[in-house]
Amino acid sequence: MFKKLMQALIVLGLLCVFNSPAKAFYTDMDESHWCYQSIKFLTEIGVLVGYPDGTYKPDIPVSRAEFASMVIKSLGQENTTVSQPIDYADIQPDFWGYNIIQKAVYFDLIPNGRGTDFRPYDPVTRAEAITIAVNALTTSQISEQKAQTVIEKSYEDYTQLPAWFLMAAAKSSLLDLDVIEPGREGKMEPNRPMNRAEVAALLYKMMQEAKLNPNAKLAENMQKRTAEGFVVDNVRVQGSIGVIPAGAIFPIEIQSVVGSQISNVADIYTARVPANIVTKEGYLLVEKGSELEGQVKYVQRGKTFKQNGEIIIKNTVLKTPNDQAVMLYGVATLDPEVNGFWSKLFKNKAVQTTPGQIIDLRLLGPLRIDLTNGYIYE
């Protein structure tokens, strides 16, 4: 009983260290905030980040460059390679958002500036942000008359909507992309800067719709790789991103020898993925042949009459066939099968792996994977 308790405490300790949810919470908001769940989710998948002091600052505006970056990340396209140049007059290749804005142009989210200014530091207005979100989707065509009817029913300040925003505003209402802060019901306020809370709510809604109806260029680029292999349940597929949750189990093939009578804590072990790891839909998550590396975390020697051998190993690194090496934390417990009266009485069984042996690895933290190219996000 004592050794089982110790084993549970070791695994629990690893879970606390490597699966801390702290990054999903901010000191300046709690679950009562109207946009808390969207902000929490987008933070967990790496679209949003807080400030060094632990705050999110939901009420401050978002710049046009920042919003372009958030949109591309939320669609899972930050690693897309785009060769066409940008011809905005006020953005040079050394600007931090140059490449991300280039992607936004490529995917038809924003128009090519043709020598005009992008104004990257200006706050993005609600009309601009909603138009970009609508542009990410394939939508049904509607007439100007239909659009006018929709906005007149939806917004009491419809007369303030600029003409260029008419269609996007109507489609936003029809698609339920509207983001209205409590206390501002019935108003679009197209020229008001969109704050960080509203941006989170809009991006979350856009992501859900983009899973079903991305625009043509996004759909082409979001084709997911498929394969047969070991199915991991409860994988969350978000656009082109698959998230294997903490606690998920998949097989690994041990390449080195570790044993209760020969190994010591901190000894290195190597392993590989013996089969493709896939979602229940058949999307490829981790390729067969990916390499793993870790250390022996806990060793219990087999001793006659006292205890059977046992080892806990902790994985730390995953190397994929596309030459990417990322941190991957997981644990596996190796203990002998004990059957029969005499085996239970003598308690001296040792445990030792052999090259090629398959064991189960349990993840200590989530693993985010681009389903289009196998890229793993840390």
N, C-alpha and C positions, 0 to 999 in steps of 0.2 A: 504493500500500500504506500509506504514511504517513497519508494523509488518512482512510482507512478505520479505521486504528488510532485516530486522534484522535476520530473520530465514535463509535467504540465506547467510548472512555474517557469521553466526555461523557455518553453514555446511561447507562453504568455508574455514573458519579458521581451522576446524578439518581436512579437506582434506590436507591443507598445512602442518599441524603438523605431521600427521600420514602417509602421502603418499609422503613424500619428495623423489625426484629422485636423491638426491645428491650422494648417494652411487654408482650410475651408471656412474659418471663422474670423471675424473682425471685431475689434474692440468698440467700434462706434455704431454697432447695430446688433440686433438679436432677432429671434424668430418672429417677433411681432412686426418687423419692418415689412412693408407691402411687397418688396421685391427680394426678400431674403433668400428664398429657395432658388430663384434664377441666378442670383449672385453666387451662392454657394456652389451650385452645380457647375457654372462656368469657371469658377476658380479651381475646382477639383480637376477639371479637364484641361487646365492651362490656358484658357482664353483670356481670363481676367487675372490681374495681379493687384495686390494691395500696396500700401506704402510701407516704408521701413519702420514706421512707428506702430505698425499693426492695425492701422485703420484702412477703411475702404474709401471713405469720403464720397458717399452716394450722391450728394447734391451738387458737386462741382461739374462744370462742363467738360466735354470731351472734344479734343481737337479733331480736325478733319483727317489728319494723318493717323492719329491714334485709332479713330473709328475704322479707317481702311484696314489697319492691322488687325483689329478685333474681328472684323467681318471675315477676312481671309482665314484667320486661325479657326474661327467657329465653323467654317466650311471644310476645314482640314486640308487646305491648299497652300500652307506656308512653305512647303518644300517643293512645290511645282516650279519647274524651270521654264522661264519665259524669255524668248530671245528678242522680241520686238522692243525697240527703244521707246522711251517716254519723251514727249516733246513739250511737257509743261515748262514754261519759261523760268519758274522760280524753284525748280527742283533739280539738283545736280546729283550725279552718281554717288557722291560721298555723303549725301543726306541719309540719315538712319532709316527712313521709310521709303527710300527710292525703289527698292525691289518689291516691297509689299504693295506699293501703289501701282507699280507696273503690272502686278498680278491682278489687281482690282480692275485695271483697264482691260487686260486680256480677257477676263471672264465677263466682260460687259456689265460690270457693276457700276462703273463710272465712265463717262465718255472721255475719249482722248482729247486732251486740251488743245492740240494743234497750235502750240506756241503761246497759249494763254496761261495765266497764273492758276496754280492749284490752291494756293493759300493754305498750306499744311498746318499752320499754327492757329488759324481761325477756328472758333468753336463750330462743330457741325450742328446745323439746325435740325429741327424735327423733320421738316420737309425733306431735307437732303438725306438724312439717315433712313427715313422710311422709304424713299425712292430707291436707295441702294438695296435695301432689304427686299423690296418687290422685284428689283432687277435680277436678284439671285434666283428667282423662281420662274417656272413656266406657268403662265396664267392664261385664262380665257380672255378672248377679245371682247371688249364692250364698247358701245357707242358713246360718244360724248354726251348725248342726251341721257343715257343710262347712268353714266358717271356723275352727271350733274344731279340727277335724282337721288343717287346714293349719298352724295356728300351733303345735300340739303337735309336729308333725314338723319344723318349721322352727327353733324357738327353744327352747333349754333353759330359758330364764327366762320361759316363756309364762304362768306363774301371776302374774307381775308386770304383765302387760298390763292396763290399765284397760278396763272393759267398752265404753266409747265408742270405743275404738281397735281393737276386735276385727276388724271388717270391713275397715278400712283396712290393718291389719297382714297379714291373709290375702291381700287383693288385691295388696298390695305384693310378697309372696312369689311369688304366681302370675305377676305381671308382671315379675319379676326387677328390681324397683325397690330391693331391699334394698341398703343401703350399710353394709358391715361393715369396720371398720378391721382391718388385720392384727393378730393377737393377740387379737381379740375375737370370733372365729368362733363361730357358734351362739347368739349373744346379741342380743336386740333392744335392751335397755336403754332402754325407752320414756321414762323420765323424765330421762335424762341430756341436758344441753344439747348440741345438734349443733354441731360446730366447722366452721370455714371449709373444711376439706378435705372433710368429709362432705357439706356443703352443695353443693359443686361436683360431687361424684360423683352426688348425688341429682338435681340440676338437669339434668345432662347426660343421665341416663337418662330423666327425665321429658320432656325436649325431643324425644328420639328417638321416644318413644311418642306424644307429642302430635301429631307430624307425621301419624300414622296414625289416631289415635283421640282427638281433642280432645273435651272435653265440649260439650254442645249450644250454650251461649252462645259459647264460644270458636270453635267451628266456624262459627257464623253470622258472627262478626266477622273470621274469618280467610279469608274468601272472597277469592281473589286475582284481580286484574284480568288479563284476557287480551287479546291483540292479535296481529296479523300484523306481521312486520317482519324486521329483520336479526337473525339468531340468533347469540348469543354462546355458545360452548361452555364447558364446565367451570364454569358458574355453580353455586354451592352454595346450595340452597334449604333453609332451616332454619325450619320453621313458616311464618310469614308473611314471613320475611326472605329476600331473595336477595342473595348476595354475588358480585359480579363480581371475579375474582381479579386481582392484579397481573399484568401481561403480556398481558391480554386486549386484543384489537384490535377497534375498531368504527369505522365511517365517520363523518366530519364534513364538513360543507359550508362551505368558506371563504367569508366574506362580504366580506373586505377583501383588498387586494392586498399581497402580500409578494414580494420578488424578490431574487435574489443580487446584482443590480447596483444596486438601489435601497434596500434595507432595511439597517438597522443593528441591532446587538444592543440589546435592550430595547425595540425598537419594538413597539407593541401591535397585535394582530390580533383579529378577531372571527370567530365561526363559529356554526353551528347544527347540530342533529342532523337529518339529512335523512329519516330513517325511524325508526319505533319500534324500540327495542332490546329484544329479547325473549329468554327462555330457550328451550331446545329443547322444553320443554313448552308454550310459548306464553304464559308469564307476562310481563306488561309490566314492564320494568325502567326504561327512560328513554324519555319521550315524544318523539315527533317534534315539532320546533320548539323544543326546549330550546336555550338559548343558551350559547355558550362564549366564553371570553376568555382570552388569554394573551399571551406575549411571544416575540419572536425571541431564541433562545438562542445561536445560532451562525450566522455568515455566512461563506461562502467565495466570493469573487468569481470569475467566469469570466475566465481570462486565456489568450490565444492561446499555444499550445505548452506552457503550464504546468499549467493545471488547469481543470476544468469548475466551473460554479457549483453551490453547495449551500447549503441552509438547514436548520437544526434549530429547530423551534418547540416551546415548552413551554406547555402549557395549565395554567391555575391556577384558573379559576372555572367553575362550571356553574350556570346559572339555569334553573329548571324552570318549567313553565306554572302551577304552584301558588304562584308567587312565592317560592320558596325559592332562596337562593344559598348554595352550598357550595364548599369547596375541592376541586378535582378536578385531580390532577396527571397529565399524560400528555405524551408526546413524539411528534412526527412528523418524518420526514426527507424533504426535498424535493430530489431531484436529477434531472437530465435523463436521458432515455434516450439512450444513446450506441451507435449502430449503424454499422458500416462502418469501413473502414480510415481514411478521411480524417477522420472525426469523432474517432476515437481518437487520431489523430496531432495534430490542431490543438488539441484540448482547450480550446476556448473557449466551450463551450455555457453559456448562462445558464439559470436556472430562475426562473419567475415564475408566481404563481397568478392566476387570474381569478375574480371573484365567481361563486359557484355550483359551483366545482370541488370534487370529492369526493376527500378524502385519508384515509388510515388513521391513527388515533390509537391509540397503545399506552399503556395505563394503567401508571403507576409505583407505584400503591398500590391496595389493594382498595376497592371501592365497595359499601357496604351500603345496601340499599333495602327499604323496607316495601312488599311486593307488593300490599297491600290499598289503599294510597292514594298510592304514589309518593314517600313521604317518604324523604329520604336522610339517613343518619346520618353524622356526622363523627367 
